[in-house]
Amino acid sequence: MTKMIQYLMLTAVVLVTCAVPGLADVRIKDITDVDGARSNHLVGHGLVVGLNGTGARSLSTQQLVIDMLRKMELTTQLARQTLQDNVYKSSNIAHVMVTAELPPFARKGSQLDVTVSVLDDSMSLEGGTLILTPLRAVDGEVYAVAQGQLSIGGFRVRQNTPGGQLNHPTVARGQKAGIVEREELGQIDRGGVVRLNLRAPDHATARSIMLAINKQYPATAKTIDGGTVQVRVPMQWRMDVSDFVGELGQLTVMPDTPARIVFNERTGTVIVGGQVKISAVAIAHGNLVIKPNTTLVPTTPPAPKPDEPPAAPPEESGDPVEDVLKSLRPRPLPTPEPVTGPLILHNVEQTYTVADLARVLNALGVSPRDLIAIFQTLKESGALHADLITQ
């Protein structure tokens, strides 16, 4: 592992583990959704034409083209013969599935972005045009139609040509290709009451929201459960409920988050919440033993005496890992000790945070895989007070 990779890994873990959730105020609108204001998924299938030989010649796709031409009432003799014989061979068309999301409060004529995905064996949608496609909701009703030019944001090199593939050419995006034809307006006013649904349910956060609202609008909010806060609309806002919800969204709270560690072993990513704590425990992993200092409190350098010059700043060692460690030690950290003889376990006599442990392990160059193994073992021992989430 290069020095730069070690530096980036160390910086990322320290920044994440040292950040304590709840110290920054966030707007209520950023952590809640208004009950009744929801989006709806739309889906449909259609044809993409104009491909440059990257479409499909499958029988099902060709039959769809024939059905489309029949609906267009092509009545020439050649067309009738072609349609009757079910012969319409072309590699410039593709059978696709079209999906979109109908946002809350979308009105007729509003434009939507659509995603177009290949259903047959077409190789690429580059340069294609989506033909008029109805988009339906789960109730079977048509809420929007889509048509227009597609963009794949990549390319696919043909065979017998040097090169490869960039991005995913069998999925395309139609910017503003959908048009809303039927409205599905949300209902946020439920008899003078508005409900706020927390995106991450938590009883402490719900209580903080309730207190913040009652401070601005006394005796209007109450918590239903850890995921819902109910707000009674004041009389002066009864005719402008939407404006009242906008005012609620601007209020700020300090959300509380549970102690949690999220890790992805495939990518070596470890995210540690600042609330995670470790109880008294002895830690040994491989040839490493972690021994903490007796105190873990913030310290400041003593003031120089009048007859003594001020202490010189620490010299840079030239090693980015060592330099970062020097700048990130506002307090004594657990002391790593390599094992050279018989294995001796050093007991951790007091509770300290995972941030302290992570700093030491990263300074020793412990890999993310070993870091994950240590956290899992600590959890099994009962010394790690946090939820482990594996991705």
Secondary structure as a PSIPRED ss2 file (coil, helix, strand):
# PSIPRED VFORMAT (PSIPRED V4.0)

   1 M C   1.000  0.000  0.000
   2 T C   1.000  0.000  0.000
   3 K H   0.000  1.000  0.000
   4 M H   0.000  1.000  0.000
   5 I H   0.000  1.000  0.000
   6 Q H   0.000  1.000  0.000
   7 Y H   0.000  1.000  0.000
   8 L H   0.000  1.000  0.000
   9 M H   0.000  1.000  0.000
  10 L H   0.000  1.000  0.000
  11 T H   0.000  1.000  0.000
  12 A H   0.000  1.000  0.000
  13 V H   0.000  1.000  0.000
  14 V H   0.000  1.000  0.000
  15 L H   0.000  1.000  0.000
  16 V H   0.000  1.000  0.000
  17 T H   0.000  1.000  0.000
  18 C H   0.000  1.000  0.000
  19 A C   1.000  0.000  0.000
  20 V C   1.000  0.000  0.000
  21 P C   1.000  0.000  0.000
  22 G C   1.000  0.000  0.000
  23 L C   1.000  0.000  0.000
  24 A C   1.000  0.000  0.000
  25 D C   1.000  0.000  0.000
  26 V E   0.000  0.000  1.000
  27 R E   0.000  0.000  1.000
  28 I H   0.000  1.000  0.000
  29 K H   0.000  1.000  0.000
  30 D H   0.000  1.000  0.000
  31 I C   1.000  0.000  0.000
  32 T E   0.000  0.000  1.000
  33 D E   0.000  0.000  1.000
  34 V E   0.000  0.000  1.000
  35 D C   1.000  0.000  0.000
  36 G C   1.000  0.000  0.000
  37 A C   1.000  0.000  0.000
  38 R C   1.000  0.000  0.000
  39 S C   1.000  0.000  0.000
  40 N E   0.000  0.000  1.000
  41 H E   0.000  0.000  1.000
  42 L E   0.000  0.000  1.000
  43 V E   0.000  0.000  1.000
  44 G E   0.000  0.000  1.000
  45 H E   0.000  0.000  1.000
  46 G E   0.000  0.000  1.000
  47 L E   0.000  0.000  1.000
  48 V E   0.000  0.000  1.000
  49 V E   0.000  0.000  1.000
  50 G C   1.000  0.000  0.000
  51 L C   1.000  0.000  0.000
  52 N C   1.000  0.000  0.000
  53 G C   1.000  0.000  0.000
  54 T C   1.000  0.000  0.000
  55 G C   1.000  0.000  0.000
  56 A C   1.000  0.000  0.000
  57 R C   1.000  0.000  0.000
  58 S C   1.000  0.000  0.000
  59 L H   0.000  1.000  0.000
  60 S H   0.000  1.000  0.000
  61 T H   0.000  1.000  0.000
  62 Q H   0.000  1.000  0.000
  63 Q H   0.000  1.000  0.000
  64 L H   0.000  1.000  0.000
  65 V H   0.000  1.000  0.000
  66 I H   0.000  1.000  0.000
  67 D H   0.000  1.000  0.000
  68 M H   0.000  1.000  0.000
  69 L H   0.000  1.000  0.000
  70 R H   0.000  1.000  0.000
  71 K H   0.000  1.000  0.000
  72 M C   1.000  0.000  0.000
  73 E C   1.000  0.000  0.000
  74 L C   1.000  0.000  0.000
  75 T C   1.000  0.000  0.000
  76 T C   1.000  0.000  0.000
  77 Q H   0.000  1.000  0.000
  78 L H   0.000  1.000  0.000
  79 A H   0.000  1.000  0.000
  80 R H   0.000  1.000  0.000
  81 Q H   0.000  1.000  0.000
  82 T H   0.000  1.000  0.000
  83 L H   0.000  1.000  0.000
  84 Q H   0.000  1.000  0.000
  85 D H   0.000  1.000  0.000
  86 N C   1.000  0.000  0.000
  87 V C   1.000  0.000  0.000
  88 Y C   1.000  0.000  0.000
  89 K C   1.000  0.000  0.000
  90 S C   1.000  0.000  0.000
  91 S C   1.000  0.000  0.000
  92 N C   1.000  0.000  0.000
  93 I E   0.000  0.000  1.000
  94 A E   0.000  0.000  1.000
  95 H E   0.000  0.000  1.000
  96 V E   0.000  0.000  1.000
  97 M E   0.000  0.000  1.000
  98 V E   0.000  0.000  1.000
  99 T E   0.000  0.000  1.000
 100 A E   0.000  0.000  1.000
 101 E E   0.000  0.000  1.000
 102 L E   0.000  0.000  1.000
 103 P C   1.000  0.000  0.000
 104 P C   1.000  0.000  0.000
 105 F C   1.000  0.000  0.000
 106 A C   1.000  0.000  0.000
 107 R C   1.000  0.000  0.000
 108 K C   1.000  0.000  0.000
 109 G C   1.000  0.000  0.000
 110 S C   1.000  0.000  0.000
 111 Q E   0.000  0.000  1.000
 112 L E   0.000  0.000  1.000
 113 D E   0.000  0.000  1.000
 114 V E   0.000  0.000  1.000
 115 T E   0.000  0.000  1.000
 116 V E   0.000  0.000  1.000
 117 S E   0.000  0.000  1.000
 118 V E   0.000  0.000  1.000
 119 L C   1.000  0.000  0.000
 120 D C   1.000  0.000  0.000
 121 D C   1.000  0.000  0.000
 122 S C   1.000  0.000  0.000
 123 M C   1.000  0.000  0.000
 124 S C   1.000  0.000  0.000
 125 L C   1.000  0.000  0.000
 126 E C   1.000  0.000  0.000
 127 G C   1.000  0.000  0.000
 128 G C   1.000  0.000  0.000
 129 T E   0.000  0.000  1.000
 130 L E   0.000  0.000  1.000
 131 I E   0.000  0.000  1.000
 132 L E   0.000  0.000  1.000
 133 T E   0.000  0.000  1.000
 134 P E   0.000  0.000  1.000
 135 L E   0.000  0.000  1.000
 136 R E   0.000  0.000  1.000
 137 A C   1.000  0.000  0.000
 138 V C   1.000  0.000  0.000
 139 D C   1.000  0.000  0.000
 140 G C   1.000  0.000  0.000
 141 E C   1.000  0.000  0.000
 142 V E   0.000  0.000  1.000
 143 Y E   0.000  0.000  1.000
 144 A E   0.000  0.000  1.000
 145 V E   0.000  0.000  1.000
 146 A E   0.000  0.000  1.000
 147 Q E   0.000  0.000  1.000
 148 G E   0.000  0.000  1.000
 149 Q E   0.000  0.000  1.000
 150 L C   1.000  0.000  0.000
 151 S E   0.000  0.000  1.000
 152 I C   1.000  0.000  0.000
 153 G C   1.000  0.000  0.000
 154 G C   1.000  0.000  0.000
 155 F E   0.000  0.000  1.000
 156 R E   0.000  0.000  1.000
 157 V C   1.000  0.000  0.000
 158 R C   1.000  0.000  0.000
 159 Q C   1.000  0.000  0.000
 160 N C   1.000  0.000  0.000
 161 T C   1.000  0.000  0.000
 162 P C   1.000  0.000  0.000
 163 G C   1.000  0.000  0.000
 164 G C   1.000  0.000  0.000
 165 Q E   0.000  0.000  1.000
 166 L E   0.000  0.000  1.000
 167 N C   1.000  0.000  0.000
 168 H C   1.000  0.000  0.000
 169 P C   1.000  0.000  0.000
 170 T C   1.000  0.000  0.000
 171 V E   0.000  0.000  1.000
 172 A E   0.000  0.000  1.000
 173 R E   0.000  0.000  1.000
 174 G E   0.000  0.000  1.000
 175 Q E   0.000  0.000  1.000
 176 K E   0.000  0.000  1.000
 177 A E   0.000  0.000  1.000
 178 G E   0.000  0.000  1.000
 179 I E   0.000  0.000  1.000
 180 V E   0.000  0.000  1.000
 181 E C   1.000  0.000  0.000
 182 R C   1.000  0.000  0.000
 183 E C   1.000  0.000  0.000
 184 E C   1.000  0.000  0.000
 185 L C   1.000  0.000  0.000
 186 G C   1.000  0.000  0.000
 187 Q C   1.000  0.000  0.000
 188 I C   1.000  0.000  0.000
 189 D C   1.000  0.000  0.000
 190 R C   1.000  0.000  0.000
 191 G C   1.000  0.000  0.000
 192 G C   1.000  0.000  0.000
 193 V E   0.000  0.000  1.000
 194 V E   0.000  0.000  1.000
 195 R E   0.000  0.000  1.000
 196 L E   0.000  0.000  1.000
 197 N E   0.000  0.000  1.000
 198 L E   0.000  0.000  1.000
 199 R C   1.000  0.000  0.000
 200 A C   1.000  0.000  0.000
 201 P C   1.000  0.000  0.000
 202 D C   1.000  0.000  0.000
 203 H H   0.000  1.000  0.000
 204 A H   0.000  1.000  0.000
 205 T H   0.000  1.000  0.000
 206 A H   0.000  1.000  0.000
 207 R H   0.000  1.000  0.000
 208 S H   0.000  1.000  0.000
 209 I H   0.000  1.000  0.000
 210 M H   0.000  1.000  0.000
 211 L H   0.000  1.000  0.000
 212 A H   0.000  1.000  0.000
 213 I H   0.000  1.000  0.000
 214 N H   0.000  1.000  0.000
 215 K H   0.000  1.000  0.000
 216 Q H   0.000  1.000  0.000
 217 Y C   1.000  0.000  0.000
 218 P C   1.000  0.000  0.000
 219 A C   1.000  0.000  0.000
 220 T C   1.000  0.000  0.000
 221 A E   0.000  0.000  1.000
 222 K E   0.000  0.000  1.000
 223 T E   0.000  0.000  1.000
 224 I E   0.000  0.000  1.000
 225 D E   0.000  0.000  1.000
 226 G C   1.000  0.000  0.000
 227 G C   1.000  0.000  0.000
 228 T E   0.000  0.000  1.000
 229 V E   0.000  0.000  1.000
 230 Q E   0.000  0.000  1.000
 231 V E   0.000  0.000  1.000
 232 R E   0.000  0.000  1.000
 233 V C   1.000  0.000  0.000
 234 P C   1.000  0.000  0.000
 235 M H   0.000  1.000  0.000
 236 Q H   0.000  1.000  0.000
 237 W H   0.000  1.000  0.000
 238 R C   1.000  0.000  0.000
 239 M C   1.000  0.000  0.000
 240 D C   1.000  0.000  0.000
 241 V H   0.000  1.000  0.000
 242 S H   0.000  1.000  0.000
 243 D H   0.000  1.000  0.000
 244 F H   0.000  1.000  0.000
 245 V H   0.000  1.000  0.000
 246 G H   0.000  1.000  0.000
 247 E H   0.000  1.000  0.000
 248 L H   0.000  1.000  0.000
 249 G H   0.000  1.000  0.000
 250 Q H   0.000  1.000  0.000
 251 L C   1.000  0.000  0.000
 252 T E   0.000  0.000  1.000
 253 V E   0.000  0.000  1.000
 254 M C   1.000  0.000  0.000
 255 P C   1.000  0.000  0.000
 256 D C   1.000  0.000  0.000
 257 T C   1.000  0.000  0.000
 258 P C   1.000  0.000  0.000
 259 A C   1.000  0.000  0.000
 260 R E   0.000  0.000  1.000
 261 I E   0.000  0.000  1.000
 262 V E   0.000  0.000  1.000
 263 F E   0.000  0.000  1.000
 264 N E   0.000  0.000  1.000
 265 E C   1.000  0.000  0.000
 266 R C   1.000  0.000  0.000
 267 T C   1.000  0.000  0.000
 268 G C   1.000  0.000  0.000
 269 T E   0.000  0.000  1.000
 270 V E   0.000  0.000  1.000
 271 I E   0.000  0.000  1.000
 272 V E   0.000  0.000  1.000
 273 G C   1.000  0.000  0.000
 274 G C   1.000  0.000  0.000
 275 Q C   1.000  0.000  0.000
 276 V C   1.000  0.000  0.000
 277 K E   0.000  0.000  1.000
 278 I E   0.000  0.000  1.000
 279 S C   1.000  0.000  0.000
 280 A C   1.000  0.000  0.000
 281 V C   1.000  0.000  0.000
 282 A E   0.000  0.000  1.000
 283 I E   0.000  0.000  1.000
 284 A E   0.000  0.000  1.000
 285 H E   0.000  0.000  1.000
 286 G C   1.000  0.000  0.000
 287 N C   1.000  0.000  0.000
 288 L E   0.000  0.000  1.000
 289 V E   0.000  0.000  1.000
 290 I E   0.000  0.000  1.000
 291 K E   0.000  0.000  1.000
 292 P C   1.000  0.000  0.000
 293 N C   1.000  0.000  0.000
 294 T C   1.000  0.000  0.000
 295 T C   1.000  0.000  0.000
 296 L C   1.000  0.000  0.000
 297 V C   1.000  0.000  0.000
 298 P C   1.000  0.000  0.000
 299 T C   1.000  0.000  0.000
 300 T C   1.000  0.000  0.000
 301 P C   1.000  0.000  0.000
 302 P C   1.000  0.000  0.000
 303 A C   1.000  0.000  0.000
 304 P C   1.000  0.000  0.000
 305 K C   1.000  0.000  0.000
 306 P C   1.000  0.000  0.000
 307 D C   1.000  0.000  0.000
 308 E C   1.000  0.000  0.000
 309 P C   1.000  0.000  0.000
 310 P C   1.000  0.000  0.000
 311 A C   1.000  0.000  0.000
 312 A C   1.000  0.000  0.000
 313 P C   1.000  0.000  0.000
 314 P C   1.000  0.000  0.000
 315 E C   1.000  0.000  0.000
 316 E C   1.000  0.000  0.000
 317 S C   1.000  0.000  0.000
 318 G C   1.000  0.000  0.000
 319 D C   1.000  0.000  0.000
 320 P H   0.000  1.000  0.000
 321 V H   0.000  1.000  0.000
 322 E H   0.000  1.000  0.000
 323 D H   0.000  1.000  0.000
 324 V H   0.000  1.000  0.000
 325 L H   0.000  1.000  0.000
 326 K H   0.000  1.000  0.000
 327 S H   0.000  1.000  0.000
 328 L C   1.000  0.000  0.000
 329 R C   1.000  0.000  0.000
 330 P C   1.000  0.000  0.000
 331 R C   1.000  0.000  0.000
 332 P C   1.000  0.000  0.000
 333 L C   1.000  0.000  0.000
 334 P C   1.000  0.000  0.000
 335 T E   0.000  0.000  1.000
 336 P E   0.000  0.000  1.000
 337 E E   0.000  0.000  1.000
 338 P E   0.000  0.000  1.000
 339 V C   1.000  0.000  0.000
 340 T C   1.000  0.000  0.000
 341 G C   1.000  0.000  0.000
 342 P C   1.000  0.000  0.000
 343 L C   1.000  0.000  0.000
 344 I C   1.000  0.000  0.000
 345 L C   1.000  0.000  0.000
 346 H C   1.000  0.000  0.000
 347 N E   0.000  0.000  1.000
 348 V C   1.000  0.000  0.000
 349 E C   1.000  0.000  0.000
 350 Q C   1.000  0.000  0.000
 351 T C   1.000  0.000  0.000
 352 Y E   0.000  0.000  1.000
 353 T E   0.000  0.000  1.000
 354 V H   0.000  1.000  0.000
 355 A H   0.000  1.000  0.000
 356 D H   0.000  1.000  0.000
 357 L H   0.000  1.000  0.000
 358 A H   0.000  1.000  0.000
 359 R H   0.000  1.000  0.000
 360 V H   0.000  1.000  0.000
 361 L H   0.000  1.000  0.000
 362 N H   0.000  1.000  0.000
 363 A H   0.000  1.000  0.000
 364 L C   1.000  0.000  0.000
 365 G C   1.000  0.000  0.000
 366 V C   1.000  0.000  0.000
 367 S C   1.000  0.000  0.000
 368 P H   0.000  1.000  0.000
 369 R H   0.000  1.000  0.000
 370 D H   0.000  1.000  0.000
 371 L H   0.000  1.000  0.000
 372 I H   0.000  1.000  0.000
 373 A H   0.000  1.000  0.000
 374 I H   0.000  1.000  0.000
 375 F H   0.000  1.000  0.000
 376 Q H   0.000  1.000  0.000
 377 T H   0.000  1.000  0.000
 378 L H   0.000  1.000  0.000
 379 K H   0.000  1.000  0.000
 380 E H   0.000  1.000  0.000
 381 S H   0.000  1.000  0.000
 382 G C   1.000  0.000  0.000
 383 A C   1.000  0.000  0.000
 384 L E   0.000  0.000  1.000
 385 H E   0.000  0.000  1.000
 386 A C   1.000  0.000  0.000
 387 D E   0.000  0.000  1.000
 388 L E   0.000  0.000  1.000
 389 I E   0.000  0.000  1.000
 390 T E   0.000  0.000  1.000
 391 Q C   1.000  0.000  0.000
